[in-house]
Amino acid sequence: MIEFKIELEEKVVEDFGYANIEKFLKEFATKFQMQLAAKEMLEDFGDIDLNNDGKWKIAREEAWKDQKDFYLNAPKRPANA
């Protein structure tokens, strides 16, 4: 673990409390790290072309065969519902 030093106005620490500020900064750093990881994952997905993927097409067709009755024969809901 790395210790990180920041300077805050004394009033900020008095208002929020040291423990709350420390907790907030740790949560912020964790969320920021997750956002960076998600961004990297999305960049990797840019290489995937599901429209032209044969395996995806087969899986999509099989899923439709399996589930189409549910969607085509679903009970009709009243218009005002």
MOPAC internal coordinates of N, CA, C and O (Angstrom, degrees):
PM7 1SCF
backbone

  N    0.0000 0     0.00 0     0.00 0    0    0    0
  C    1.4520 1     0.00 0     0.00 0    1    0    0
  C    1.5203 1   108.21 1     0.00 0    2    1    0
  O    1.2310 1   120.82 1   -33.32 1    3    2    1
  N    1.3164 1   116.04 1   146.68 1    3    2    1
  C    1.4596 1   122.21 1   179.61 1    5    3    2
  C    1.5200 1   108.80 1  -111.02 1    6    5    3
  O    1.2310 1   121.39 1   -43.20 1    7    6    5
  N    1.3085 1   114.96 1   136.80 1    7    6    5
  C    1.4607 1   119.83 1   175.97 1    9    7    6
  C    1.5140 1   107.93 1   -88.10 1   10    9    7
  O    1.2310 1   120.70 1   -45.62 1   11   10    9
  N    1.3251 1   116.26 1   134.38 1   11   10    9
  C    1.4570 1   122.22 1  -177.05 1   13   11   10
  C    1.5182 1   107.83 1  -121.51 1   14   13   11
  O    1.2310 1   120.43 1   -52.60 1   15   14   13
  N    1.3167 1   116.78 1   127.40 1   15   14   13
  C    1.4601 1   120.46 1  -176.67 1   17   15   14
  C    1.5259 1   109.51 1  -105.42 1   18   17   15
  O    1.2310 1   121.03 1   -50.16 1   19   18   17
  N    1.3409 1   115.64 1   129.84 1   19   18   17
  C    1.4592 1   121.35 1   174.28 1   21   19   18
  C    1.5190 1   108.61 1  -130.04 1   22   21   19
  O    1.2310 1   121.46 1   -22.00 1   23   22   21
  N    1.3123 1   114.81 1   158.00 1   23   22   21
  C    1.4597 1   119.77 1   177.08 1   25   23   22
  C    1.5193 1   108.63 1  -110.12 1   26   25   23
  O    1.2310 1   120.91 1   -50.08 1   27   26   25
  N    1.3233 1   115.87 1   129.92 1   27   26   25
  C    1.4597 1   122.61 1   177.88 1   29   27   26
  C    1.5147 1   108.95 1  -126.42 1   30   29   27
  O    1.2310 1   121.68 1   -27.27 1   31   30   29
  N    1.2995 1   114.39 1   152.73 1   31   30   29
  C    1.4595 1   118.87 1   173.80 1   33   31   30
  C    1.5244 1   108.36 1   -63.43 1   34   33   31
  O    1.2310 1   120.69 1   -38.03 1   35   34   33
  N    1.2985 1   116.28 1   141.97 1   35   34   33
  C    1.4609 1   121.40 1  -179.41 1   37   35   34
  C    1.5264 1   111.27 1   -58.21 1   38   37   35
  O    1.2310 1   120.50 1   144.62 1   39   38   37
  N    1.3194 1   116.66 1   -35.38 1   39   38   37
  C    1.4626 1   122.04 1  -179.52 1   41   39   38
  C    1.5305 1   110.78 1   -62.69 1   42   41   39
  O    1.2310 1   120.29 1   143.15 1   43   42   41
  N    1.3201 1   117.06 1   -36.85 1   43   42   41
  C    1.4677 1   120.87 1   179.31 1   45   43   42
  C    1.5208 1   109.68 1   -62.80 1   46   45   43
  O    1.2310 1   120.66 1   134.67 1   47   46   45
  N    1.3156 1   116.35 1   -45.33 1   47   46   45
  C    1.4644 1   120.66 1   179.94 1   49   47   46
  C    1.5221 1   110.23 1   -66.28 1   50   49   47
  O    1.2310 1   120.34 1   140.89 1   51   50   49
  N    1.3204 1   116.96 1   -39.11 1   51   50   49
  C    1.4700 1   120.14 1   177.88 1   53   51   50
  C    1.5293 1   110.93 1   -64.23 1   54   53   51
  O    1.2310 1   120.67 1   138.38 1   55   54   53
  N    1.3274 1   116.33 1   -41.62 1   55   54   53
  C    1.4678 1   120.52 1  -176.92 1   57   55   54
  C    1.5264 1   112.61 1   -70.47 1   58   57   55
  O    1.2310 1   120.28 1   136.32 1   59   58   57
  N    1.3135 1   117.07 1   -43.68 1   59   58   57
  C    1.4653 1   120.45 1  -173.54 1   61   59   58
  C    1.5179 1   114.07 1   -99.80 1   62   61   59
  O    1.2310 1   120.46 1   154.52 1   63   62   61
  N    1.3012 1   116.72 1   -25.48 1   63   62   61
  C    1.4578 1   120.80 1  -178.27 1   65   63   62
  C    1.5238 1   111.21 1    89.01 1   66   65   63
  O    1.2310 1   121.53 1   -38.38 1   67   66   65
  N    1.3140 1   114.69 1   141.62 1   67   66   65
  C    1.4623 1   121.10 1  -176.80 1   69   67   66
  C    1.5244 1   111.42 1   -58.63 1   70   69   67
  O    1.2310 1   120.42 1   134.02 1   71   70   69
  N    1.3182 1   116.80 1   -45.98 1   71   70   69
  C    1.4688 1   120.73 1  -176.62 1   73   71   70
  C    1.5276 1   111.28 1   -63.42 1   74   73   71
  O    1.2310 1   120.22 1   139.16 1   75   74   73
  N    1.3311 1   117.18 1   -40.84 1   75   74   73
  C    1.4664 1   120.37 1   178.96 1   77   75   74
  C    1.5243 1   111.74 1   -65.33 1   78   77   75
  O    1.2310 1   120.43 1   139.59 1   79   78   77
  N    1.3182 1   116.79 1   -40.41 1   79   78   77
  C    1.4662 1   120.55 1   178.65 1   81   79   78
  C    1.5223 1   109.89 1   -65.77 1   82   81   79
  O    1.2310 1   120.63 1   135.70 1   83   82   81
  N    1.3173 1   116.39 1   -44.30 1   83   82   81
  C    1.4653 1   120.57 1   179.26 1   85   83   82
  C    1.5300 1   110.48 1   -60.96 1   86   85   83
  O    1.2310 1   120.36 1   135.95 1   87   86   85
  N    1.3177 1   116.92 1   -44.05 1   87   86   85
  C    1.4681 1   121.84 1   179.18 1   89   87   86
  C    1.5290 1   110.34 1   -62.65 1   90   89   87
  O    1.2310 1   120.61 1   134.64 1   91   90   89
  N    1.3369 1   116.43 1   -45.36 1   91   90   89
  C    1.4609 1   121.08 1   179.59 1   93   91   90
  C    1.5265 1   111.26 1   -59.52 1   94   93   91
  O    1.2310 1   120.33 1   133.92 1   95   94   93
  N    1.3247 1   116.97 1   -46.08 1   95   94   93
  C    1.4640 1   120.50 1  -178.25 1   97   95   94
  C    1.5281 1   111.64 1   -64.81 1   98   97   95
  O    1.2310 1   120.25 1   140.96 1   99   98   97
  N    1.3305 1   117.13 1   -39.04 1   99   98   97
  C    1.4662 1   120.09 1   177.65 1  101   99   98
  C    1.5256 1   110.59 1   -65.07 1  102  101   99
  O    1.2310 1   120.43 1   136.21 1  103  102  101
  N    1.3374 1   116.78 1   -43.79 1  103  102  101
  C    1.4668 1   120.55 1   178.89 1  105  103  102
  C    1.5220 1   110.76 1   -64.55 1  106  105  103
  O    1.2310 1   120.62 1   139.03 1  107  106  105
  N    1.3331 1   116.42 1   -40.97 1  107  106  105
  C    1.4589 1   120.49 1   178.86 1  109  107  106
  C    1.5229 1   110.62 1   -61.87 1  110  109  107
  O    1.2310 1   120.26 1   134.73 1  111  110  109
  N    1.3254 1   117.11 1   -45.27 1  111  110  109
  C    1.4624 1   120.90 1  -179.75 1  113  111  110
  C    1.5256 1   110.93 1   -62.72 1  114  113  111
  O    1.2310 1   120.25 1   139.83 1  115  114  113
  N    1.3250 1   117.13 1   -40.17 1  115  114  113
  C    1.4638 1   121.15 1   178.87 1  117  115  114
  C    1.5209 1   110.66 1   -64.72 1  118  117  115
  O    1.2310 1   120.07 1   134.15 1  119  118  117
  N    1.3352 1   117.47 1   -45.85 1  119  118  117
  C    1.4699 1   121.24 1   179.29 1  121  119  118
  C    1.5246 1   110.76 1   -63.72 1  122  121  119
  O    1.2310 1   120.42 1   140.22 1  123  122  121
  N    1.3172 1   116.81 1   -39.78 1  123  122  121
  C    1.4614 1   121.07 1   179.47 1  125  123  122
  C    1.5232 1   110.24 1   -63.78 1  126  125  123
  O    1.2310 1   120.64 1   138.08 1  127  126  125
  N    1.3159 1   116.39 1   -41.92 1  127  126  125
  C    1.4618 1   121.35 1   178.03 1  129  127  126
  C    1.5308 1   110.25 1   -62.42 1  130  129  127
  O    1.2310 1   120.22 1   138.70 1  131  130  129
  N    1.3245 1   117.19 1   -41.30 1  131  130  129
  C    1.4620 1   121.15 1   178.44 1  133  131  130
  C    1.5275 1   110.88 1   -65.88 1  134  133  131
  O    1.2310 1   120.06 1   141.43 1  135  134  133
  N    1.3233 1   117.49 1   -38.57 1  135  134  133
  C    1.4622 1   120.67 1   178.38 1  137  135  134
  C    1.5250 1   110.80 1   -63.60 1  138  137  135
  O    1.2310 1   120.43 1   138.80 1  139  138  137
  N    1.3221 1   116.79 1   -41.20 1  139  138  137
  C    1.4611 1   119.84 1   178.20 1  141  139  138
  C    1.5233 1   110.97 1   -64.27 1  142  141  139
  O    1.2310 1   120.43 1   138.37 1  143  142  141
  N    1.3293 1   116.79 1   -41.63 1  143  142  141
  C    1.4643 1   120.50 1   178.37 1  145  143  142
  C    1.5228 1   110.60 1   -64.16 1  146  145  143
  O    1.2310 1   120.25 1   138.84 1  147  146  145
  N    1.3272 1   117.12 1   -41.16 1  147  146  145
  C    1.4685 1   120.91 1   178.90 1  149  147  146
  C    1.5247 1   110.46 1   -64.56 1  150  149  147
  O    1.2310 1   120.37 1   140.14 1  151  150  149
  N    1.3137 1   116.89 1   -39.86 1  151  150  149
  C    1.4651 1   120.71 1   178.67 1  153  151  150
  C    1.5224 1   110.42 1   -62.21 1  154  153  151
  O    1.2310 1   120.15 1   137.46 1  155  154  153
  N    1.3241 1   117.32 1   -42.54 1  155  154  153
  C    1.4616 1   121.04 1   177.68 1  157  155  154
  C    1.5228 1   110.97 1   -63.11 1  158  157  155
  O    1.2310 1   120.43 1   139.67 1  159  158  157
  N    1.3375 1   116.77 1   -40.33 1  159  158  157
  C    1.4606 1   120.43 1   178.84 1  161  159  158
  C    1.5242 1   110.56 1   -63.71 1  162  161  159
  O    1.2310 1   120.15 1   137.30 1  163  162  161
  N    1.3281 1   117.31 1   -42.70 1  163  162  161
  C    1.4608 1   120.57 1   179.56 1  165  163  162
  C    1.5228 1   111.38 1   -63.66 1  166  165  163
  O    1.2310 1   120.43 1   143.59 1  167  166  165
  N    1.3236 1   116.78 1   -36.41 1  167  166  165
  C    1.4608 1   119.82 1   176.81 1  169  167  166
  C    1.5246 1   110.32 1   -63.76 1  170  169  167
  O    1.2310 1   120.13 1   142.85 1  171  170  169
  N    1.3299 1   117.36 1   -37.15 1  171  170  169
  C    1.4633 1   121.25 1   177.92 1  173  171  170
  C    1.5234 1   111.18 1   -66.62 1  174  173  171
  O    1.2310 1   120.08 1   145.36 1  175  174  173
  N    1.3368 1   117.46 1   -34.64 1  175  174  173
  C    1.4569 1   120.96 1  -179.71 1  177  175  174
  C    1.5228 1   112.19 1   -69.07 1  178  177  175
  O    1.2310 1   120.24 1   162.53 1  179  178  177
  N    1.3146 1   117.15 1   -17.47 1  179  178  177
  C    1.4586 1   120.26 1   178.74 1  181  179  178
  C    1.5160 1   112.73 1   -61.25 1  182  181  179
  O    1.2310 1   120.13 1   156.98 1  183  182  181
  N    1.3211 1   117.35 1   -23.02 1  183  182  181
  C    1.4627 1   121.96 1  -179.66 1  185  183  182
  C    1.5203 1   112.63 1   -83.03 1  186  185  183
  O    1.2310 1   119.57 1   170.69 1  187  186  185
  N    1.3213 1   118.43 1    -9.31 1  187  186  185
  C    1.4605 1   122.19 1  -175.79 1  189  187  186
  C    1.5252 1   109.15 1   -92.92 1  190  189  187
  O    1.2310 1   120.79 1   -51.96 1  191  190  189
  N    1.3288 1   116.09 1   128.04 1  191  190  189
  C    1.4634 1   121.95 1   178.72 1  193  191  190
  C    1.5218 1   108.35 1  -118.91 1  194  193  191
  O    1.2310 1   120.34 1   -89.02 1  195  194  193
  N    1.3322 1   116.95 1    90.98 1  195  194  193
  C    1.4606 1   120.87 1  -176.78 1  197  195  194
  C    1.5256 1   112.56 1   -68.07 1  198  197  195
  O    1.2310 1   119.80 1   154.58 1  199  198  197
  N    1.3127 1   117.99 1   -25.42 1  199  198  197
  C    1.4627 1   120.09 1  -179.96 1  201  199  198
  C    1.5225 1   112.22 1   -64.57 1  202  201  199
  O    1.2310 1   120.33 1   150.21 1  203  202  201
  N    1.3148 1   116.98 1   -29.79 1  203  202  201
  C    1.4588 1   120.69 1  -177.27 1  205  203  202
  C    1.5260 1   112.78 1  -112.39 1  206  205  203
  O    1.2310 1   120.07 1  -163.05 1  207  206  205
  N    1.3142 1   117.47 1    16.95 1  207  206  205
  C    1.4640 1   121.82 1  -179.45 1  209  207  206
  C    1.5252 1   109.22 1   -95.77 1  210  209  207
  O    1.2310 1   120.30 1   -63.24 1  211  210  209
  N    1.3299 1   117.03 1   116.76 1  211  210  209
  C    1.4600 1   121.82 1  -177.48 1  213  211  210
  C    1.5157 1   113.27 1   -61.36 1  214  213  211
  O    1.2310 1   120.20 1   137.64 1  215  214  213
  N    1.3229 1   117.23 1   -42.36 1  215  214  213
  C    1.4690 1   120.88 1  -179.95 1  217  215  214
  C    1.5267 1   110.64 1   -63.87 1  218  217  215
  O    1.2310 1   120.41 1   140.01 1  219  218  217
  N    1.3302 1   116.81 1   -39.99 1  219  218  217
  C    1.4580 1   120.65 1   179.04 1  221  219  218
  C    1.5234 1   110.38 1   -65.16 1  222  221  219
  O    1.2310 1   120.59 1   138.90 1  223  222  221
  N    1.3304 1   116.48 1   -41.10 1  223  222  221
  C    1.4626 1   120.48 1   179.71 1  225  223  222
  C    1.5274 1   110.59 1   -61.51 1  226  225  223
  O    1.2310 1   120.30 1   135.84 1  227  226  225
  N    1.3337 1   117.03 1   -44.16 1  227  226  225
  C    1.4677 1   121.40 1   178.92 1  229  227  226
  C    1.5278 1   110.26 1   -63.25 1  230  229  227
  O    1.2310 1   120.16 1   134.55 1  231  230  229
  N    1.3261 1   117.30 1   -45.45 1  231  230  229
  C    1.4692 1   121.50 1  -179.65 1  233  231  230
  C    1.5251 1   110.58 1   -62.36 1  234  233  231
  O    1.2310 1   120.23 1   139.13 1  235  234  233
  N    1.3216 1   117.17 1   -40.87 1  235  234  233
  C    1.4602 1   121.59 1   179.54 1  237  235  234
  C    1.5304 1   110.47 1   -64.40 1  238  237  235
  O    1.2310 1   120.40 1   136.51 1  239  238  237
  N    1.3321 1   116.84 1   -43.49 1  239  238  237
  C    1.4659 1   120.64 1   179.19 1  241  239  238
  C    1.5265 1   111.61 1   -65.50 1  242  241  239
  O    1.2310 1   120.14 1   139.94 1  243  242  241
  N    1.3246 1   117.34 1   -40.06 1  243  242  241
  C    1.4675 1   121.05 1   178.31 1  245  243  242
  C    1.5271 1   110.78 1   -65.47 1  246  245  243
  O    1.2310 1   120.61 1   139.71 1  247  246  245
  N    1.3145 1   116.44 1   -40.29 1  247  246  245
  C    1.4682 1   120.07 1   178.39 1  249  247  246
  C    1.5271 1   110.15 1   -64.24 1  250  249  247
  O    1.2310 1   120.24 1   140.25 1  251  250  249
  N    1.3256 1   117.15 1   -39.75 1  251  250  249
  C    1.4635 1   119.76 1   179.22 1  253  251  250
  C    1.5245 1   110.39 1   -65.56 1  254  253  251
  O    1.2310 1   120.13 1   137.12 1  255  254  253
  N    1.3352 1   117.37 1   -42.88 1  255  254  253
  C    1.4701 1   120.59 1   177.76 1  257  255  254
  C    1.5247 1   110.70 1   -58.00 1  258  257  255
  O    1.2310 1   120.94 1   139.89 1  259  258  257
  N    1.3055 1   115.81 1   -40.11 1  259  258  257
  C    1.4604 1   121.67 1  -177.07 1  261  259  258
  C    1.5316 1   112.41 1   -73.47 1  262  261  259
  O    1.2310 1   119.74 1   145.36 1  263  262  261
  N    1.3170 1   118.11 1   -34.64 1  263  262  261
  C    1.4668 1   121.90 1  -170.97 1  265  263  262
  C    1.5278 1   115.34 1  -110.17 1  266  265  263
  O    1.2310 1   119.26 1   172.38 1  267  266  265
  N    1.3240 1   119.01 1    -7.62 1  267  266  265
  C    1.4628 1   119.63 1  -171.46 1  269  267  266
  C    1.5234 1   113.68 1   -62.25 1  270  269  267
  O    1.2310 1   119.64 1   146.68 1  271  270  269
  N    1.3306 1   118.29 1   -33.32 1  271  270  269
  C    1.4664 1   119.84 1   179.57 1  273  271  270
  C    1.5256 1   111.52 1   -60.58 1  274  273  271
  O    1.2310 1   120.73 1   142.69 1  275  274  273
  N    1.2991 1   116.20 1   -37.31 1  275  274  273
  C    1.4671 1   120.34 1   179.10 1  277  275  274
  C    1.5328 1   110.83 1   -60.41 1  278  277  275
  O    1.2310 1   120.69 1   137.96 1  279  278  277
  N    1.3282 1   116.28 1   -42.04 1  279  278  277
  C    1.4657 1   120.29 1  -176.90 1  281  279  278
  C    1.5286 1   112.54 1   -81.97 1  282  281  279
  O    1.2310 1   120.29 1   143.43 1  283  282  281
  N    1.3164 1   117.05 1   -36.57 1  283  282  281
  C    1.4619 1   119.88 1  -177.66 1  285  283  282
  C    1.5192 1   112.76 1   -78.81 1  286  285  283
  O    1.2310 1   120.20 1   153.17 1  287  286  285
  N    1.3303 1   117.22 1   -26.83 1  287  286  285
  C    1.4612 1   121.39 1  -177.21 1  289  287  286
  C    1.5257 1   113.03 1  -111.97 1  290  289  287
  O    1.2310 1   120.49 1  -160.75 1  291  290  289
  N    1.3005 1   116.66 1    19.25 1  291  290  289
  C    1.4672 1   120.36 1  -179.83 1  293  291  290
  C    1.5239 1   109.37 1   -66.91 1  294  293  291
  O    1.2310 1   120.13 1   -38.56 1  295  294  293
  N    1.3394 1   117.36 1   141.44 1  295  294  293
  C    1.4672 1   119.49 1   178.52 1  297  295  294
  C    1.5266 1   110.42 1   -61.60 1  298  297  295
  O    1.2310 1   121.24 1   -37.40 1  299  298  297
  N    1.2979 1   115.24 1   142.60 1  299  298  297
  C    1.4700 1   121.00 1   179.64 1  301  299  298
  C    1.5245 1   109.47 1   -75.99 1  302  301  299
  O    1.2310 1   121.12 1   -43.17 1  303  302  301
  N    1.3177 1   115.46 1   136.83 1  303  302  301
  C    1.4633 1   120.71 1   176.87 1  305  303  302
  C    1.5215 1   109.25 1   -92.58 1  306  305  303
  O    1.2310 1   120.53 1   -31.92 1  307  306  305
  N    1.3155 1   116.59 1   148.08 1  307  306  305
  C    1.4710 1   119.00 1   175.47 1  309  307  306
  C    1.5287 1   110.03 1   -60.41 1  310  309  307
  O    1.2310 1   120.37 1   -31.70 1  311  310  309
  N    1.2988 1   116.90 1   148.30 1  311  310  309
  C    1.4609 1   122.28 1  -176.79 1  313  311  310
  C    1.5251 1   112.46 1   -62.69 1  314  313  311
  O    1.2310 1   119.72 1   149.60 1  315  314  313
  N    1.3200 1   118.14 1   -30.40 1  315  314  313
  C    1.4674 1   120.35 1  -177.30 1  317  315  314
  C    1.5256 1   112.85 1   -92.96 1  318  317  315
  O    1.2310 1   119.51 1  -171.47 1  319  318  317
  N    1.3212 1   118.55 1     8.53 1  319  318  317
  C    1.4746 1   121.17 1  -177.72 1  321  319  318
  C    1.4978 1   111.47 1   -81.34 1  322  321  319
  O    1.2310 1   120.10 1   180.00 1  323  322  321

